[in-house]
């Protein structure tokens, strides 16, 4: 959607203006940096945004989306992605 340059508040505003009700993100800090009171969207923040990890938590993510309430946020613990150092192999 061309929103890669938008900062947190701008991103939430653009999402609301475009009718997005649930923002699924791997940016957990967004939940703590933004006041969602009065917002017309909900945030579901994942602990990882790497598909090989996230694909194992689809049911938990869908449950979080289904249980979302506008103006609120919740986190889904999917574990974390640990980058292997090439020298560790």
Protein Blocks (a to p, Z undefined) as FASTA:
>chain_A
ZZmmpcfklmmmmmmmnopabdcdfblklmmmpcfehiabdcdddfbfcfklmmmmmmmm
mmmmmmpcehiacdddebjaddddfklZZ
